[in-house]
């Protein structure tokens, strides 16, 4: 396993993103929307289309009723977010529903139902091959919901359109099921959330608002007035830094608790990150997509902040974006990194932590020889001034190994699937034998009436072993031991469906043969295995290939009647 996870790429991914015009262009449009498009959005088309939502929005995030999570489907998202996204995960009825921030969902629906928004989006879709949704603060949450909506309704449309979402200082949006659903749809890479080192807004919804309602209202008024005007220093004297300190301590404690407890700490009804996060500091930037690592970094970075910086960092994204892009230009022209053949992983982690600002007081020289470098990064004395360094280092290393382990488990499962193919083939032969018999009973009746024959016993054993394989696969999927989109892969969707069609008649025959219907009741209600219900949902939710679509249903232009059915 170590050979496939040798390199930590979070700092490299941030550098790559900084090398593109996406950051500078998206922030420029966010800034323009903040100043000129209050409570609205701006559209810019220059080859690639940008839709920028203003951070100046009318939504009271300080009220508990507006801050609470609501089910995406029952909260107004039904008929808006197409496909299976609203329906939860994998057929497990005990799975927490997909939930989002109630106030932000209602704000998005206000835009969704407006004629201006519909017209602008249709113009973008019919004139551009790619669209970038972007927004600052509350506008970032609107950008995320807009991108999610468009992804959900265009996933089976030809020709496809590239959709990306870049947010700046956006608050949390949904629960763990919401995050999991995005991963399973393979949409995680479509979202990049840029977070300043000490910005409190992306961490705010981890904490209850009740003790700070009045102060939060004042903070949002200050932020929104500052976004719309460059002259905001006059308002600084009106802020209570004592209240800021209390708010910071409370948020910090709640984020730390979540980082320790993980997604289980909120019972599925608390906020959880989704997509990729780009953390920006004075020293550079890093990109992460592991949710536990993201929460851990949200805590470790905020822990180095102050009552003042946690407020003002929400307004400093222009400076952070400029520094990140400038640092890329400097590195590209002058940096000469040495090659460490035996420690690429450690070098990557050290560079990531240096860019994150967590190791800002630990001077790391990239000109050290390999042996000296290893001694340096493993010496406890080097971390004496930075207690968070070791925690963050372990967090990045574990996130990398976990992702690698999931990929390896998925690869091993493919091998296991091939090994059980002979068991399935033997049942097929049994079915063919029964269907061609003189009495023409069929394999259901043959299996139900079977005696202690070798053929019947062999088929029964194959039935049990196949069930054990699929139960183990489902258990690994539910315990996050496989890749998040594993049950979307055509290989397993088709294999599970074929297994269900072939073997479930034998399961029914065995159920009634052993008299279980007299003890439990009807098979469908009381005897059907969980795996078959899950496979039904996998098959319903499968993505239909082009060869299965009728030509007349393929569209080249987007129709308002199709996009806005809600």
C-alpha positions in Angstrom: 0.0 0.0 0.0 2.8 2.4 0.7 4.0 2.4 -2.9 0.8 4.0 -4.1 0.6 6.8 -1.6 4.2 8.1 -1.5 3.5 11.7 -2.5 1.4 14.4 -0.8 0.0 16.5 -3.6 -2.2 19.1 -1.7 0.4 21.9 -2.2 0.9 20.9 -5.8 -2.8 21.0 -6.6 -3.1 24.5 -5.1 -0.1 25.7 -7.2 -1.7 24.2 -10.3 -5.0 26.1 -9.6 -3.1 29.3 -9.1 -1.4 28.8 -12.4 -4.8 29.1 -14.2 -6.8 32.3 -14.7 -9.7 30.8 -12.8 -8.9 32.3 -9.4 -8.1 35.8 -10.5 -11.0 36.0 -12.9 -13.6 34.5 -10.6 -12.6 36.7 -7.7 -12.6 39.8 -10.0 -16.2 39.1 -10.9 -17.1 38.3 -7.3 -15.7 41.7 -6.3 -17.7 43.4 -9.0 -20.9 41.6 -8.0 -20.4 42.6 -4.4 -20.1 46.3 -5.4 -22.6 46.6 -8.3 -25.1 43.7 -8.1 -26.5 43.9 -4.5 -28.9 41.0 -3.8 -28.4 39.8 -7.3 -25.8 38.2 -9.6 -23.6 39.1 -12.6 -23.0 37.2 -15.8 -19.8 37.5 -17.9 -19.2 35.6 -21.1 -15.7 35.6 -22.7 -15.4 32.1 -24.2 -16.0 30.6 -20.7 -19.1 31.9 -18.9 -19.0 33.1 -15.3 -22.0 33.5 -13.1 -21.0 35.5 -10.0 -23.4 35.9 -7.0 -23.1 38.9 -4.8 -22.2 38.4 -1.1 -24.7 41.1 -0.2 -27.8 39.1 0.2 -30.9 39.4 2.3 -31.0 36.3 4.5 -30.9 36.2 8.3 -28.4 33.6 9.2 -28.5 34.6 12.8 -32.0 33.2 13.4 -32.0 29.6 14.5 -35.0 28.7 12.3 -33.0 29.9 9.2 -29.8 28.3 10.3 -31.3 24.8 10.8 -30.9 22.0 8.3 -33.9 21.0 6.2 -34.5 18.1 3.9 -33.6 19.1 0.4 -36.6 17.4 -1.0 -39.3 18.5 1.5 -37.7 21.9 1.9 -38.5 22.9 -1.6 -35.9 21.1 -3.6 -38.2 18.4 -5.0 -38.6 18.9 -8.7 -35.7 21.4 -8.7 -32.8 19.1 -8.2 -33.4 16.4 -10.7 -32.4 12.7 -10.7 -31.6 10.8 -7.5 -29.7 13.5 -5.6 -32.5 14.3 -3.2 -33.2 10.6 -2.4 -30.3 9.8 -0.2 -27.9 6.9 -0.5 -27.7 3.4 -1.8 -31.2 2.1 -0.8 -30.6 2.1 2.9 -33.8 3.4 4.5 -31.9 4.2 7.7 -29.6 6.6 5.9 -30.0 10.2 7.0 -31.8 12.3 4.3 -29.9 14.9 2.3 -30.2 18.2 4.2 -29.2 21.7 3.5 -29.2 25.1 5.2 -32.9 26.2 5.2 -32.3 29.9 4.8 -29.8 29.5 1.9 -32.1 27.0 0.2 -35.0 29.5 0.2 -32.7 32.2 -1.1 -31.6 30.0 -4.0 -35.2 29.1 -4.8 -36.0 32.8 -4.9 -33.5 33.2 -7.7 -34.5 29.9 -9.3 -38.1 31.0 -9.8 -37.2 34.5 -11.1 -37.6 35.1 -14.8 -34.3 37.1 -15.0 -32.3 34.1 -13.6 -33.9 31.7 -15.9 -33.3 33.8 -19.0 -29.6 34.4 -18.1 -28.9 30.8 -17.4 -30.5 29.7 -20.7 -28.4 32.3 -22.6 -25.2 30.9 -20.9 -26.1 27.3 -21.7 -26.9 28.0 -25.3 -23.8 30.1 -25.9 -21.0 28.5 -23.8 -19.5 25.1 -23.5 -18.4 25.7 -19.9 -19.7 27.7 -17.0 -18.1 28.8 -13.7 -20.4 29.6 -10.8 -18.7 31.8 -8.2 -19.6 33.9 -5.2 -18.2 35.5 -2.0 -19.7 34.8 1.5 -23.4 34.0 1.2 -23.0 34.4 -2.6 -20.7 31.4 -2.5 -23.5 29.2 -1.0 -25.8 30.4 -3.8 -23.2 29.5 -6.4 -22.8 26.0 -4.9 -26.6 25.4 -5.0 -26.8 26.7 -8.6 -23.9 24.5 -9.7 -25.5 21.5 -8.0 -28.8 22.2 -9.6 -27.3 22.4 -13.1 -25.2 19.3 -12.5 -28.2 17.3 -11.5 -30.3 18.2 -14.5 -27.6 18.1 -17.2 -25.9 14.9 -16.3 -27.7 12.9 -19.0 -27.9 15.6 -21.6 -26.0 15.6 -24.8 -23.9 17.5 -25.6 -22.5 17.9 -22.0 -21.4 21.2 -20.5 -18.5 21.6 -18.1 -19.6 23.0 -14.7 -17.3 24.4 -12.0 -18.0 26.2 -8.8 -15.4 28.4 -7.0 -16.5 30.0 -3.7 -14.8 32.5 -1.4 -15.5 32.4 2.4 -18.7 30.5 1.9 -20.5 29.1 4.9 -21.2 25.4 5.3 -24.2 24.3 3.3 -25.3 20.7 4.0 -25.1 17.6 6.3 -22.9 14.5 5.9 -25.5 12.8 3.7 -25.4 15.9 1.4 -21.6 15.6 1.2 -21.7 11.9 0.6 -24.3 12.2 -2.2 -22.1 14.6 -4.0 -19.1 12.2 -3.8 -21.3 9.4 -5.0 -22.3 11.4 -8.1 -18.6 12.1 -8.8 -19.2 15.8 -8.4 -16.7 16.5 -5.7 -14.2 17.8 -8.2 -16.6 20.4 -9.5 -16.5 22.4 -6.3 -13.6 24.4 -4.9 -14.1 26.4 -1.7 -11.4 29.0 -1.1 -11.0 29.7 2.6 -8.8 32.3 4.2 -6.6 31.2 7.1 -8.6 32.8 9.9 -12.0 33.6 8.2 -14.6 32.6 10.7 -17.5 32.4 8.3 -16.7 28.9 6.8 -16.5 27.6 10.4 -19.5 29.6 11.8 -22.2 27.0 11.3 -20.4 24.4 13.5 -21.5 26.5 16.5 -25.0 27.5 17.8 -26.0 31.1 17.2 -28.2 31.6 20.2 -25.7 33.4 22.5 -24.5 35.6 19.7 -27.5 36.6 17.7 -27.2 40.4 18.0 -23.4 40.3 17.5 -23.7 38.1 14.4 -26.3 40.4 12.9 -23.9 43.3 13.4 -21.0 41.3 11.9 -23.0 40.5 8.8 -24.1 44.1 8.4 -20.4 45.1 8.7 -19.2 42.5 6.2 -21.9 43.4 3.6 -21.4 47.1 3.9 -17.6 46.5 3.5 -18.2 44.4 0.4 -20.2 47.1 -1.3 -17.7 49.9 -0.4 -14.0 50.1 0.0 -14.4 52.6 2.9 -15.2 50.3 5.8 -12.6 51.3 8.4 -15.0 53.9 9.8 -17.2 51.0 10.9 -14.5 49.1 12.7 -14.9 51.1 15.9 -18.4 49.9 16.2 -17.4 46.3 16.5 -16.9 44.7 20.0 -13.7 42.8 20.0 -14.6 41.4 23.3 -17.7 39.8 21.7 -15.5 38.7 18.8 -13.2 36.9 21.3 -16.2 35.1 22.9 -17.5 34.1 19.4 -14.1 32.9 18.3 -13.6 30.8 21.4 -17.1 29.2 21.0 -16.6 28.5 17.3 -13.1 27.1 17.8 -14.4 24.8 20.5 -17.2 23.5 18.3 -14.9 22.9 15.3 -12.4 21.1 17.5 -15.1 18.8 18.8 -16.2 18.0 15.3 -12.6 17.4 14.2 -12.3 14.8 17.0 -15.7 13.1 16.6 -15.9 13.2 12.8 -19.2 12.9 11.0 -20.7 10.7 13.8 -20.5 13.6 16.2 -23.5 15.4 14.7 -25.7 12.4 14.2 -26.1 13.2 10.5 -27.9 16.4 11.2 -25.1 18.9 11.5 -23.0 20.7 8.9 -20.2 18.9 7.0 -17.9 20.0 4.2 -18.2 18.9 0.6 -16.0 19.2 -2.5 -12.4 20.5 -2.3 -11.1 23.2 0.0 -8.3 25.5 -0.9 -6.8 27.0 2.2 -4.9 30.3 1.6 -2.3 31.9 3.9 0.5 34.4 3.7 2.8 31.6 2.8 0.9 29.9 0.0 -2.1 27.6 -0.3 -3.0 23.9 -0.2 -5.9 21.9 -1.6 -7.7 19.1 0.2 -10.7 16.9 -0.6 -10.7 14.6 2.5 -13.5 15.7 4.7 -11.9 14.8 8.0 -8.7 16.5 7.0 -10.6 19.6 6.0 -12.3 19.9 9.4 -9.0 19.3 11.1 -7.4 22.1 9.1 -10.3 24.4 9.7 -9.6 24.0 13.4 -5.8 24.2 13.3 -5.7 27.3 11.2 -8.4 29.2 13.1 -6.6 28.3 16.4 -3.7 30.6 15.2 -6.2 33.5 14.6 -7.3 36.4 16.8 -10.6 38.2 17.6 -9.7 40.8 14.9 -8.2 38.5 12.2 -11.2 36.1 12.2 -13.4 39.0 11.2 -11.2 40.9 8.7 -10.0 37.8 6.9 -13.5 37.4 5.5 -12.8 40.6 3.5 -9.2 39.9 2.5 -9.7 37.4 -0.4 -8.4 39.8 -3.0 -5.1 39.9 -1.2 -4.9 36.2 -0.7 -5.7 35.4 -4.3 -3.1 37.9 -5.5 -0.4 36.5 -3.2 -1.1 32.9 -4.2 -1.0 33.7 -7.9 2.2 35.9 -7.5 3.9 33.1 -5.5 3.2 30.7 -8.4 4.9 33.1 -10.8 7.9 33.4 -8.6 8.2 29.7 -8.1 7.8 29.0 -11.7 10.6 31.3 -12.7 13.2 30.7 -10.0 12.5 27.7 -7.8 14.8 24.7 -8.1 13.5 21.9 -5.8 15.9 19.0 -5.1 14.9 15.4 -5.7 14.4 13.2 -2.7 13.9 9.7 -4.1 13.1 8.1 -0.8 11.0 10.8 0.9 8.7 12.4 -1.6 5.8 11.9 0.7 7.5 13.7 3.6 8.7 16.5 1.3 5.1 16.9 0.1 3.7 17.1 3.6 6.4 19.5 4.7 5.7 21.8 1.8 1.9 21.6 2.4 2.3 22.5 6.1 4.6 25.3 5.3 2.1 26.7 2.8 -0.7 26.3 5.3 1.1 28.5 7.8 1.0 25.9 10.5 4.7 25.4 10.2 5.5 29.1 9.7 8.0 29.2 12.6 9.7 26.0 11.5 12.3 26.9 9.0 12.5 24.2 6.3 15.4 24.5 3.9 14.9 22.6 0.7 18.6 22.6 0.0 19.3 20.1 2.8 20.6 16.7 1.9 18.1 13.9 2.2 19.5 12.4 5.4 19.7 15.8 7.1 16.1 16.6 5.9 14.7 13.4 7.4 16.4 14.1 10.7 15.0 17.7 10.6 11.4 16.8 10.0 11.3 13.9 12.4 13.1 15.6 15.3 10.7 16.5 18.2 12.8 19.5 19.0 11.8 21.1 15.7 8.2 21.0 16.6 8.5 22.5 20.1 7.3 25.9 19.0 4.5 24.5 16.8 2.4 21.9 18.6 -0.1 21.8 15.7 2.6 20.7 13.2 2.6 17.1 14.3 -1.2 16.9 14.4 -1.6 18.4 10.9 1.2 16.2 9.6 -0.5 13.1 10.8 -3.8 14.3 9.5 -2.5 14.8 6.0 -0.7 11.4 6.1 -3.8 9.5 7.3 -6.0 11.2 4.7 -3.6 10.2 1.9 -3.5 6.6 3.2 -7.2 6.3 3.6 -7.8 7.4 0.0 -5.3 4.9 -1.2 -6.8 2.1 0.9 -10.2 2.7 -0.6 -8.8 2.5 -4.1 -7.0 -0.7 -3.2 -10.1 -2.2 -1.7 -12.1 -1.4 -4.8 -9.4 -3.0 -7.0 -9.5 -6.1 -4.8 -13.3 -6.3 -5.0 -13.0 -6.4 -8.8 -10.8 -9.5 -8.4 -13.3 -11.1 -6.0 -16.1 -10.4 -8.4 -14.3 -12.3 -11.1 -13.7 -15.2 -8.7 -17.4 -15.7 -8.0 -18.3 -15.8 -11.7 -18.0 -19.6 -11.8 -20.6 -19.8 -9.0 -23.0 -17.8 -11.0 -22.3 -19.8 -14.2 -23.1 -23.0 -12.4 -26.5 -21.6 -11.4 -27.1 -20.6 -15.0 -26.3 -24.1 -16.1 -28.7 -25.4 -13.5 -31.4 -23.1 -14.8 -30.8 -24.2 -18.4 -31.0 -27.9 -17.3 -34.3 -27.4 -15.4 -35.8 -25.4 -18.3 -35.0 -28.1 -20.8 -36.3 -31.0 -18.6 -39.2 -33.1 -19.7 -41.5 -31.9 -16.9 -40.8 -28.3 -17.8 -41.1 -27.2 -14.1 -38.5 -24.5 -14.3 -35.6 -24.0 -11.9 -37.8 -22.3 -9.2 -39.9 -25.4 -8.8 -37.0 -27.8 -9.2 -35.1 -26.0 -6.5 -38.1 -25.7 -4.1 -38.8 -29.5 -4.5 -35.2 -30.6 -4.5 -34.1 -33.7 -2.6 -30.7 -34.4 -1.1 -29.1 -34.6 -4.6 -25.6 -33.5 -5.3 -26.7 -31.0 -8.0 -29.3 -29.3 -5.7 -26.8 -29.1 -2.8 -24.2 -27.6 -5.0 -26.6 -24.9 -6.3 -27.7 -24.1 -2.8 -24.1 -23.7 -1.6 -23.5 -21.4 -4.6 -26.6 -19.4 -3.6 -25.3 -18.9 -0.1 -21.7 -18.0 -1.2 -23.0 -15.4 -3.7 -25.1 -13.8 -1.0 -22.2 -13.7 1.4 -20.1 -11.9 -1.3 -22.7 -9.2 -2.0 -23.4 -8.7 1.7 -19.7 -8.2 2.4 -19.5 -5.7 -0.5 -22.5 -3.7 0.8 -21.0 -3.7 4.3 -17.7 -2.3 3.0 -19.6 0.3 1.0 -21.6 1.4 4.0 -18.5 1.6 6.3 -16.6 3.8 3.7 -14.1 1.1 2.9 -14.7 1.5 -0.9 -14.6 4.5 -3.2 -17.6 6.8 -2.7 -19.0 6.3 -6.2 -18.4 2.5 -6.1 -22.1 1.6 -6.4 -22.4 3.9 -9.5 -19.9 1.9 -11.5 -21.6 0.1 -14.4 -19.7 -3.2 -13.7 -21.3 -3.6 -10.2 -24.7 -2.1 -11.2 -25.0 -4.7 -14.0 -23.5 -7.6 -12.0 -25.8 -7.0 -9.0 -28.8 -6.7 -11.3 -28.0 -9.9 -13.1 -27.4 -11.6 -9.7 -30.8 -10.5 -8.4 -32.6 -11.7 -11.5 -30.9 -15.1 -11.4 -30.7 -15.9 -7.7 -33.6 -14.2 -6.0 -36.1 -16.8 -7.4 -34.0 -19.4 -5.6 -34.1 -17.2 -2.4 -37.9 -17.1 -2.7 -38.1 -20.9 -3.3 -35.9 -21.5 -0.2 -38.0 -19.2 1.9 -41.2 -21.0 1.1 -39.6 -24.5 1.1 -38.4 -24.1 4.7 -41.8 -22.7 5.8 -40.4 -19.3 6.8 -43.6 -17.7 5.4 -45.5 -19.3 8.3 -43.2 -17.8 10.9 -42.4 -14.4 9.4 -45.1 -13.7 6.8 -45.0 -12.8 3.1 -41.6 -12.8 1.4 -41.7 -9.3 0.0 -42.5 -7.7 3.3 -40.8 -9.9 5.8 -38.3 -12.2 4.0 -36.6 -10.2 1.3 -32.9 -9.6 2.0 -31.7 -6.0 2.3 -29.2 -6.5 -0.6 -32.1 -7.0 -3.1 -33.7 -3.7 -2.1 -30.4 -1.9 -2.5 -29.8 -3.5 -5.9 -33.2 -2.3 -7.1 -32.2 1.2 -6.2 -28.8 0.9 -7.9 -30.6 -0.2 -11.1 -33.1 2.6 -11.0 -30.4 5.2 -10.3 -28.0 4.0 -13.0 -26.9 6.4 -15.7 -28.3 5.3 -19.0 -25.7 5.3 -21.8 -26.2 7.0 -25.1 -26.8 3.6 -26.8 -29.9 3.2 -24.6 -31.4 6.6 -25.3 -33.7 7.3 -28.2 -32.3 9.8 -30.7 -35.3 12.0 -30.5 -34.7 12.6 -26.8 -31.2 13.9 -27.2 -31.2 17.7 -27.2 -28.6 20.1 -28.5 -30.2 23.3 -27.1 -31.5 23.8 -23.6 -35.2 24.3 -23.3 -36.7 26.4 -20.4 -39.5 23.8 -20.1 -36.9 21.2 -19.4 -34.6 23.2 -17.1 -37.3 24.8 -14.9 -39.8 22.1 -14.2 -40.2 23.1 -10.5 
